[in-house]
């Protein structure tokens, strides 16, 4: 049985990510854990600490309401629902609970109710991606809807500069099957020729994906970020996968200037693979 973690601030975007996760795992036995983090720094308690206590009480009411709504829309007998409320920042809360529960995936919306409109992704999403090293994170844009029974395309952006673990490969194959997707392996060429190590990694990927529809693509003379987005937009791809999840990579890849250039927020889910699996 899979354990899926869904952080929630009870916003519309968090709800959309929830519905997306239900559809994606509709044919699997799953425990869905809804996590709400009460940030103590956001509240100015009185002498008795009433402000934070009130916030926690209100969030508990909202969580119970969420579970009731989930029970109404999801009658899938394969799915079970659990809730967690932690007094902490979201990224710290995720780190805390992953020591107790082994999660297969984090699914979260990309913007909460209080996030600025000019952010490409919300602060919570960015912090989780930057902090959590042991779990894949799937970000769901606010306007994204899972459409079943439609063949999709999953783009794996890689530099071929690290070997893929069995976990990563099996996880990607599993996700490709869930999305009913072909895998397009994209390399943005930054040198004249691939090194021997890069060539070996490319050959490994070809062998790993021998039973999955896949192809290799190379773009030249283009900045990495623009190349990735140009490729996705030109092909109407459905999911972007990044296998380098290290500190600073997220901000560098999705800069505010790129958002301005594209003129709109990303419209496809993005899957960030752990850096140390």
C-alpha positions in Angstrom: 0.0 0.0 0.0 1.3 3.4 -1.0 1.5 6.4 1.4 0.9 9.7 -0.2 1.4 12.9 1.6 -0.8 15.9 0.7 0.1 19.2 2.5 -2.9 21.4 2.7 -3.7 25.0 3.8 -7.3 24.3 3.0 -7.1 26.5 -0.1 -8.6 25.9 -3.5 -5.2 25.0 -4.9 -4.6 22.4 -2.2 -8.0 20.9 -3.0 -7.2 20.7 -6.7 -3.9 18.9 -5.9 -5.9 16.5 -3.7 -8.4 15.7 -6.5 -5.5 15.2 -8.9 -3.8 12.8 -6.6 -7.0 10.7 -6.2 -7.3 10.4 -9.9 -3.7 9.5 -10.4 -3.8 6.7 -7.9 -7.3 5.6 -8.5 -6.3 2.0 -9.2 -4.0 1.6 -6.2 -4.2 0.9 -2.5 -3.2 4.2 -0.9 -3.1 5.9 2.4 -3.5 9.6 1.9 -2.1 11.7 4.7 -3.4 15.3 4.8 -0.8 17.6 6.6 -1.5 21.0 7.9 1.3 23.0 9.5 0.4 25.8 11.9 3.2 28.3 11.7 3.7 29.7 15.2 5.6 32.8 13.9 2.4 33.9 12.2 0.5 34.4 15.5 1.0 36.8 18.4 -0.2 35.0 21.4 -1.6 36.7 24.5 -0.3 35.9 28.0 -2.1 32.5 27.8 -1.0 31.7 24.2 -4.6 32.0 23.0 -3.8 33.1 19.5 -1.9 30.1 18.4 -4.3 27.8 20.3 -7.2 29.4 18.5 -5.5 28.9 15.2 -4.8 25.3 15.9 -8.4 24.8 16.9 -9.7 26.5 13.8 -7.4 24.3 11.6 -8.7 21.2 13.3 -12.2 22.2 12.4 -11.1 22.8 8.8 -9.3 19.5 8.7 -12.4 17.7 9.8 -14.4 19.5 7.2 -11.8 18.5 4.6 -12.1 14.8 5.6 -15.9 15.0 5.3 -15.6 16.5 1.8 -13.1 13.9 0.8 -15.4 11.1 1.9 -18.2 12.6 -0.2 -16.2 12.8 -3.5 -14.0 9.8 -3.1 -15.8 6.5 -2.7 -12.8 4.5 -3.8 -12.5 1.4 -1.6 -8.8 1.3 -2.2 -8.2 4.7 -0.5 -7.8 5.5 3.2 -7.5 9.0 4.7 -5.6 10.3 7.6 -4.9 13.8 9.0 -1.9 15.4 10.7 -1.7 18.9 12.2 1.8 20.0 13.4 2.8 23.3 15.0 5.7 24.1 12.6 6.7 25.5 9.3 5.6 23.1 6.5 9.0 22.0 5.4 10.0 21.3 9.0 6.8 19.4 9.5 7.4 17.2 6.5 11.0 16.4 7.7 9.6 15.5 11.1 6.9 13.1 10.0 9.0 11.4 7.3 11.1 10.0 10.2 8.0 8.1 11.4 6.2 7.3 8.1 7.7 6.2 4.8 6.0 8.2 2.1 6.1 7.3 -1.6 5.3 10.7 -2.8 4.3 14.3 -1.8 1.6 15.9 -3.9 1.0 19.5 -3.4 -0.5 22.6 -5.1 1.8 25.3 -6.2 0.2 28.4 -4.6 -1.6 28.9 -1.3 -4.2 31.6 -0.6 -1.7 34.0 0.9 1.0 33.6 -1.8 1.8 36.6 -4.0 0.4 36.4 -7.6 3.8 37.1 -9.1 5.4 34.0 -7.6 6.0 31.2 -10.2 5.4 28.7 -7.3 4.4 29.4 -3.7 6.9 29.7 -1.0 5.7 26.5 0.7 6.2 24.5 -2.4 9.7 25.9 -2.9 10.7 25.3 0.7 9.6 21.7 0.6 11.5 21.0 -2.6 14.6 22.6 -1.2 14.4 20.8 2.1 13.1 17.3 1.6 15.8 15.0 0.3 14.2 11.6 0.6 10.9 11.8 -1.3 9.7 12.7 -4.7 7.6 15.8 -4.9 4.9 16.3 -7.5 3.7 19.9 -7.9 0.3 20.5 -9.4 -0.3 23.9 -11.0 -3.5 25.6 -10.0 -5.2 25.2 -13.4 -4.1 21.6 -14.0 -6.7 18.8 -14.3 -5.9 15.1 -14.6 -7.6 13.7 -17.7 -7.7 9.9 -17.5 -7.6 7.6 -20.6 -5.6 10.2 -22.5 -2.0 9.2 -23.6 0.5 11.7 -22.2 4.1 12.7 -22.5 6.5 12.8 -19.6 9.7 14.9 -20.2 12.8 13.8 -18.2 15.3 16.7 -18.2 18.7 15.5 -17.4 22.4 16.4 -17.9 23.4 12.7 -17.9 25.8 13.6 -15.2 24.6 11.2 -12.5 23.6 7.5 -12.5 20.0 6.7 -11.8 19.2 4.4 -8.9 16.9 1.4 -9.2 14.5 3.3 -7.0 14.4 6.3 -9.4 14.0 4.1 -12.5 11.3 2.0 -11.0 9.5 5.0 -9.7 9.7 6.8 -13.1 8.4 3.7 -15.0 5.6 3.4 -12.5 4.7 7.1 -12.9 4.8 6.7 -16.7 2.3 3.8 -16.5 0.0 5.8 -14.2 0.1 8.8 -16.6 -0.1 6.5 -19.6 2.9 8.4 -20.9 5.8 8.1 -23.2 9.1 9.2 -21.7 11.0 11.9 -23.6 14.6 12.3 -22.3 15.8 15.8 -22.9 19.4 17.0 -22.8 20.4 20.6 -23.3 23.9 20.4 -24.8 26.4 22.7 -23.1 29.5 21.1 -24.5 30.6 19.9 -27.9 30.4 16.2 -27.0 29.1 14.1 -24.2 31.7 12.7 -21.9 32.2 9.0 -21.6 30.4 9.1 -18.3 27.4 10.9 -19.8 27.3 8.5 -22.7 27.3 5.6 -20.3 24.4 7.1 -18.3 22.5 7.7 -21.6 23.0 4.1 -22.6 21.9 3.0 -19.1 18.6 4.9 -19.5 18.0 3.4 -22.8 18.4 -0.1 -21.3 16.3 0.8 -18.2 13.4 2.0 -20.3 13.5 -0.8 -22.9 10.0 -1.8 -22.0 8.6 1.7 -22.0 8.0 3.9 -25.0 10.8 6.5 -24.9 13.1 8.7 -27.0 16.1 11.0 -26.6 16.2 14.6 -27.6 19.0 17.2 -27.6 18.7 21.0 -27.9 21.8 23.1 -28.6 22.6 26.8 -28.5 19.9 27.6 -25.9 20.0 28.4 -22.2 18.9 25.4 -20.1 15.7 26.9 -18.6 14.4 28.3 -21.9 15.3 25.1 -23.7 13.2 23.0 -21.3 10.2 25.2 -21.5 10.5 25.6 -25.3 10.5 21.8 -25.6 7.5 21.4 -23.4 5.5 24.1 -25.0 6.3 23.0 -28.6 5.2 19.4 -27.9 2.3 20.1 -25.4 4.0 17.8 -23.0 2.1 16.8 -19.8 4.7 16.3 -17.0 8.2 17.6 -16.4 10.6 15.4 -14.4 13.9 16.8 -12.9 16.4 14.3 -11.4 18.6 17.0 -9.8 16.9 18.2 -6.6 19.6 20.1 -4.8 19.6 23.4 -2.9 19.4 26.4 -5.2 18.5 24.4 -8.3 14.8 25.3 -8.0 15.3 29.0 -7.9 17.9 29.0 -10.7 15.7 26.9 -13.0 12.5 28.8 -12.5 13.4 32.4 -12.2 11.0 35.3 -12.1 12.5 36.6 -15.4 11.5 33.4 -17.1 7.9 33.7 -15.8 7.8 37.2 -17.3 9.1 35.9 -20.6 6.5 33.1 -20.8 3.8 35.5 -19.7 1.9 32.9 -17.7 2.4 30.3 -14.9 3.4 26.7 -15.8 0.4 24.6 -16.8 1.8 21.1 -16.3 2.7 19.1 -13.2 6.4 18.9 -12.2 8.0 15.9 -10.5 11.1 16.5 -8.5 13.2 13.4 -7.8 15.1 13.1 -4.5 18.8 14.0 -4.7 20.1 11.0 -2.7 18.1 8.0 -3.8 
